[in-house]
Amino acid sequence: MPTLTFRNSRGELIDIPAVAATKVKNEFGAILERATHDGAVAITRHDTPKAVLLSYGEFESLIKVRARSLGDLDAEFDELLARMQTPKAKKGMKAAFNASPARLGRAAVKAARKRR
């Protein structure tokens, strides 16, 4: 059975089965079970993806991600701003703005090495 790559609600790339529309029409119960178990099934017509049958759980997860309200984003921004206003953060920003180019370069190299 061919597959298509799909990004699930957790942001993971997964392969989902691709099923011809005629097979879906003739075996809907089995295809529905597969979508419920695996999260999604791609429906094709002439080997071209035309639709995706999602489990209800996967659908709810995708909707929740999209439905972030302005209030949620506002609260997230306020939290980030509050973390940047601590004495330690203020001291770090003052040091960064007053640092020489050579010192900034050394700090960048040091930070890049930590991420490896």
C-alpha positions in Angstrom: 0.0 0.0 0.0 1.5 3.4 -1.0 2.0 6.0 1.7 2.1 9.8 2.0 4.1 11.9 4.5 1.9 13.8 6.9 2.7 16.1 9.9 0.6 15.0 12.8 -0.7 17.2 15.6 2.5 16.7 17.5 4.5 18.1 14.6 6.0 14.7 13.8 6.4 13.6 10.2 4.7 10.2 9.7 3.8 8.1 6.8 0.1 7.5 6.3 -1.4 4.9 4.1 -2.9 6.1 0.8 -6.0 4.3 -0.3 -7.9 4.5 -3.6 -11.3 6.2 -3.5 -12.9 3.1 -4.9 -11.5 0.9 -2.2 -12.7 3.4 0.4 -16.2 3.2 -1.1 -16.1 -0.6 -1.0 -14.4 -1.1 2.3 -15.3 2.0 4.3 -15.6 0.2 7.7 -12.0 -1.2 7.5 -10.6 2.1 6.2 -12.4 4.0 9.0 -10.8 1.6 11.6 -7.4 2.2 10.1 -7.8 5.9 10.3 -9.0 5.6 13.9 -6.0 3.5 14.8 -3.3 5.2 12.8 -4.6 8.8 13.0 -5.2 9.4 9.2 -5.6 7.8 5.8 -5.1 9.6 2.5 -7.7 9.0 -0.1 -6.5 9.1 -3.7 -8.1 9.2 -7.1 -5.9 8.2 -10.1 -2.9 8.1 -7.7 -3.4 11.8 -6.7 -4.2 12.6 -3.1 -7.7 14.1 -2.9 -8.7 13.9 0.7 -7.6 12.7 4.2 -9.7 10.8 6.6 -8.7 11.8 10.1 -9.4 10.1 13.4 -11.5 12.4 15.7 -8.6 12.6 18.1 -6.2 13.8 15.5 -8.8 16.3 14.2 -9.3 17.7 17.7 -5.6 18.1 18.2 -5.1 20.0 15.0 -8.0 22.3 15.7 -6.7 23.1 19.2 -3.3 24.1 17.8 -5.0 26.4 15.3 -7.5 27.9 17.7 -5.0 29.8 19.9 -6.8 32.9 20.8 -5.4 36.4 20.9 -5.7 36.2 24.7 -3.5 33.1 24.7 -0.8 34.9 22.6 -1.1 38.0 24.7 -0.5 36.0 27.9 2.5 34.2 26.3 4.0 37.5 25.2 3.5 39.0 28.7 5.2 35.9 30.2 8.2 36.3 27.9 8.4 40.0 28.5 8.3 39.4 32.3 11.3 37.0 32.0 13.2 39.6 30.1 12.7 42.2 32.8 14.5 40.3 35.6 17.7 41.9 37.0 19.8 39.1 35.5 18.3 39.6 32.1 18.7 43.4 32.3 22.4 43.0 33.3 23.0 40.6 30.4 21.5 43.0 27.9 23.5 45.9 29.3 26.7 43.8 29.0 25.8 42.8 25.4 25.2 46.4 24.3 28.4 47.6 25.9 30.5 44.6 24.7 33.2 45.0 22.0 32.8 43.2 18.7 35.6 40.8 19.7 33.9 39.9 22.9 30.5 39.4 21.1 32.3 37.1 18.6 33.8 35.0 21.4 30.4 34.8 23.1 28.8 33.7 19.9 31.4 31.0 19.3 31.0 29.7 22.9 27.2 29.6 22.5 27.5 27.7 19.2 29.8 25.1 20.7 27.4 24.5 23.6 24.6 23.6 21.1 26.6 20.9 19.4 
